[in-house]
Every structure is written in structure tokens, then in C-alpha cells.
Amino acid sequence: MNQRRAAVPRVSDVAAGELEARILEASLKPGDRLAPERELAVELGVSRPSLREAIRTLVSKGLLTTRHGGGTFVTDRLEASFVDPWQEMLNGHPGLQSDLLEFRHMLEGQAAWFAAERATDADILRIDAAFATLDAVYAKRDLAAAVDTDVAFHQAIAEAAHNVFIGQQTASLLRVIHGHISRNLEHLHARKLRWDQLQEQHRAIWLAIRERRPEAAARAAREHVDFVRQSMADTARETERRQSALRRQGT
């Protein structure tokens, strides 16, 4: 009785799978340009025709895009499919912000726990670098740079959790709330005590992760989100008071 042989995957499919895995784990991020064809083919151990076929496969999935004479780039499809509709929803339904912060509380707490438990030495170095940059920005009270460095720090932690969904959802979530982060930091920047508290919260998260203390890392991350939730509520109340005062002034 003849047994059917297991199908041998095509070389191009294996190469496509490797590139797809790098996109999922965020080794390749939206906007990144792939290495030149010759270099990438050698790195993946495939021929250049097989690499071209792999790239065509991922272009058809919307994960890569090619620019004539300009190279091949990672798209933001995985993030955009989440970000675009939710940004519109949040703008139209402010009440959703409470649900969003509740989700962030859960997500960032779990990300910090896993990062403390799973981070490699290379991950710790990346988190160290992200925190050092963030800490310097906060020490200088550099509001203009604070948002991007804040996002980079939290994303480095999410990627160190070594869970594809946590990494991708954190990146998407941080894009959705980018404007809220900016307004919140502007509010805190005007209040030195709260600005310093925020800096210390980041330090607590960083130390717990690099000291491999999952429970402490999760607790620090959740306390940080609770602080953000309260400061955003304070900002909203102050905005409403100012608008109310202006309305009365106009009557």
C-alpha cells in the first residue's frame, strides 16, 4: 500500500513564512525597508528568484509594498485594520475612553508581567535604552519629545513579552490613543509634582522588569494606567470648567 508523501513546502513559501514571522514579532515594523535583495536572499538561504516570489506573496497579503526603484517596505496593515475604525469611534463616542483605559490596564499589566518573566538579555538592553531616553526627556521636561519616547518605552516592554498578539495590539492601541497621550502629558507637564510621579512610575516598571519580578512589574504597570486614567479625568473636568466659564462670559 503506497503511503502519500508529505508535501514538501516550496522554498519561496518558507522564505515568505520567515518574513511574515518577523513582521508579526515586530522585528520588521511598519515603514521598515527590507534589506537589498542580494543580502536578504543570502540571509534567508534562498535564491533571488525564490525571494522575489516570497515577496510577491506577502505583497498580495498586503503585508509588504514595493516601490518602483525604491525598494520593498513593511505596510501598517496589521495595525491600520484596528486603528482606523477605533480612532473614529473614540472621537465620536468619548465614553469609550473609559473602556479603552480598562483594556489598557489589563494589556499593559500582562505585558509587563510576561516581559519580567520572558525577556531575553537583548530585550532588557532595548528596554534599558528606551527607559534611559525616556528618563532623560522627562528630566529635561521636554514635552515635544515625551510622547514618542513614552510610546517607545511601552512598546519595547510589549515586544519583550514574546506574545505576538500583545505586541501587535499594544502597537495598535498606542496609535489609537496617541492624541490622548499627547493631551494628557501636556496636562501633567504643567504640574511638576505629577510630572515627577509619572517619571517615577516608569522607573518602577523598568526596575521590576529588569529585576525579573513579574508581580511587581504588573502592579507597577497597572498603577501607572490608573494614574493616567485619573489625570485624564482631571483634564476633562478642567476643560469642561473652562468651557462653562466661557459660555457664561458670553451670556
C-alpha positions in Angstrom: 0.0 0.0 0.0 1.5 3.3 -1.1 1.6 6.0 1.5 1.2 9.5 0.3 4.3 11.5 0.9 4.0 14.7 2.9 4.1 17.7 0.7 7.4 19.5 0.8 6.9 23.2 1.1 8.3 25.4 -1.6 11.4 27.4 -0.8 9.6 30.6 -1.6 6.8 29.7 0.9 9.4 29.0 3.6 11.0 32.4 2.9 7.6 34.1 2.9 6.8 32.4 6.3 10.1 33.7 7.8 9.5 37.3 6.7 5.9 37.1 7.9 7.1 35.9 11.3 9.4 38.8 11.5 6.6 41.2 10.8 4.3 39.5 13.4 7.0 39.7 16.1 7.8 43.3 15.1 11.4 42.6 14.1 10.2 44.3 10.9 7.9 47.2 11.7 5.6 49.3 9.6 7.7 51.6 7.4 10.8 49.4 7.6 12.6 48.8 4.3 13.7 45.3 3.5 17.4 44.7 3.1 18.7 44.7 -0.5 17.6 41.6 -2.4 21.1 40.1 -2.6 21.7 40.5 1.1 18.3 39.2 2.1 18.5 36.1 -0.1 21.8 35.2 1.5 20.4 35.8 5.0 17.4 33.6 4.3 19.4 31.0 2.4 17.3 31.1 -0.7 17.8 32.1 -4.3 16.9 35.5 -5.5 14.0 34.2 -7.7 12.6 32.4 -4.7 12.9 35.5 -2.6 11.1 37.6 -5.2 8.3 35.0 -5.2 8.1 35.2 -1.4 7.9 39.0 -1.5 5.1 38.8 -4.1 3.2 36.5 -1.8 3.4 39.0 1.1 2.6 41.9 -1.2 -0.6 40.1 -2.2 -1.4 39.7 1.5 -0.9 43.5 2.0 2.0 43.0 4.4 4.6 44.4 2.1 4.5 47.1 -0.6 7.1 47.6 -3.4 8.0 51.0 -4.8 9.5 51.0 -8.3 13.2 51.7 -7.9 12.7 52.4 -4.2 12.7 49.0 -2.5 10.2 47.0 -0.5 8.6 48.2 2.7 6.5 46.8 5.5 3.0 48.1 5.5 0.9 49.1 8.5 -2.0 46.7 7.5 -2.0 44.8 10.8 -2.3 48.0 12.8 -4.4 50.0 10.5 -7.2 47.5 10.4 -7.6 48.0 14.1 -6.6 51.7 14.4 -8.7 53.4 11.7 -12.2 52.5 12.8 -11.5 52.8 16.5 -9.9 56.3 16.2 -13.2 57.4 14.5 -15.3 55.7 17.2 -13.4 57.3 20.0 -13.7 60.7 18.5 -17.5 60.2 18.1 -18.1 58.5 21.4 -15.9 59.9 24.3 -17.5 57.5 26.7 -15.4 54.7 25.1 -12.3 56.2 26.6 -13.1 54.5 29.9 -13.4 51.1 28.2 -10.1 51.8 26.4 -8.3 52.6 29.6 -9.7 49.5 31.2 -8.4 47.4 28.3 -5.0 49.2 28.5 -4.9 48.4 32.3 -5.3 44.7 31.5 -3.0 44.7 28.5 -0.1 46.6 29.9 -0.2 44.8 33.2 0.0 41.5 31.4 2.7 42.7 29.1 4.9 43.8 32.0 4.4 40.5 33.8 5.4 38.5 30.7 8.3 40.8 30.0 9.7 40.4 33.5 9.3 36.6 33.1 10.4 36.1 29.5 12.6 39.0 28.3 16.0 37.9 26.9 19.2 39.8 27.6 18.7 41.6 24.2 15.2 42.6 25.2 16.4 44.0 28.5 19.1 46.1 26.7 16.3 47.5 24.4 14.1 48.3 27.4 17.1 49.9 29.2 17.8 52.1 26.2 14.2 53.1 25.8 13.9 53.9 29.5 17.2 55.9 29.5 15.9 58.0 26.6 12.5 58.5 28.3 14.1 59.3 31.7 16.3 62.0 30.1 13.4 63.5 28.3 11.3 63.7 31.5 14.3 65.1 33.4 14.6 67.9 30.8 10.8 68.3 30.9 10.9 68.1 27.1 7.2 67.9 26.3 7.8 67.8 22.5 9.8 64.5 22.7 7.8 63.0 25.6 5.0 61.3 23.6 7.2 59.4 21.2 9.7 58.3 23.9 6.8 57.2 26.1 5.2 55.2 23.4 8.6 53.6 22.5 9.2 52.5 26.1 5.8 50.8 26.4 6.2 49.2 23.0 9.6 47.8 24.0 8.0 46.2 27.0 5.2 44.7 24.9 7.6 43.2 22.5 9.6 41.7 25.3 6.5 39.8 26.4 7.1 37.5 23.5 3.4 37.2 22.7 2.6 38.3 19.1 -0.9 39.5 20.0 0.3 41.6 22.9 3.0 43.2 20.8 0.6 43.9 17.9 -2.3 45.0 20.0 -0.1 47.3 22.1 1.3 49.0 18.9 -2.3 49.4 17.6 -3.6 50.7 20.9 -0.8 53.2 21.3 -1.6 54.6 17.8 -5.3 54.9 18.7 -4.6 56.9 21.9 -1.6 58.9 20.6 -3.6 62.1 20.7 -4.9 61.3 24.2 -1.4 60.7 25.4 -0.2 64.0 24.0 -3.0 65.9 25.7 -2.5 64.1 29.0 1.2 64.8 29.0 0.6 68.4 28.3 -1.7 68.5 31.3 0.9 66.8 33.5 3.7 68.9 32.2 2.2 71.9 33.8 2.1 70.2 37.2 5.7 69.4 38.2 4.7 67.0 41.1 2.6 64.9 38.7 5.2 65.0 36.0 7.7 63.7 38.5 5.3 61.0 39.6 4.9 59.8 36.1 8.7 59.6 35.7 8.9 57.5 38.9 6.2 55.2 37.7 8.1 54.4 34.5 11.2 53.8 36.7 9.3 51.3 38.8 8.1 49.4 35.8 11.6 49.3 34.3 13.3 48.2 37.5 10.7 45.4 38.2 11.2 44.0 34.7 15.0 44.1 34.7 15.0 42.5 38.2 12.7 39.7 36.9 9.8 40.4 39.3 6.6 39.7 37.3 4.1 40.6 40.1 5.8 43.9 40.8 6.1 44.7 37.1 2.4 44.1 36.5 1.4 46.0 39.6 3.6 49.0 38.6 2.2 49.0 35.1 -1.4 48.9 36.3 -0.8 51.6 38.9 0.6 53.7 36.0 -2.5 53.3 33.9 -4.7 54.1 37.0 -2.7 57.3 37.4 -3.2 58.1 33.7 -6.9 57.4 34.0 -7.2 59.8 36.9 -5.2 62.5 35.2 -7.3 62.2 32.1 -10.4 62.6 34.1 -8.9 65.7 35.8 -8.1 67.1 32.4 -11.6 66.6 31.1 -13.1 68.3 34.2 -10.8 71.3 33.8 -11.7 71.6 30.2 -15.4 71.5 30.9 -15.0 74.1 33.6 -13.1 76.4 31.2 -15.8 75.9 28.6 -18.5 76.5 31.1 -16.9 79.8 32.2 -16.5 80.9 28.6 -20.2 80.2 28.0 -21.2 82.2 31.0 -19.0 85.0 29.9 -20.7 85.1 26.6 -24.2 85.4 28.0 
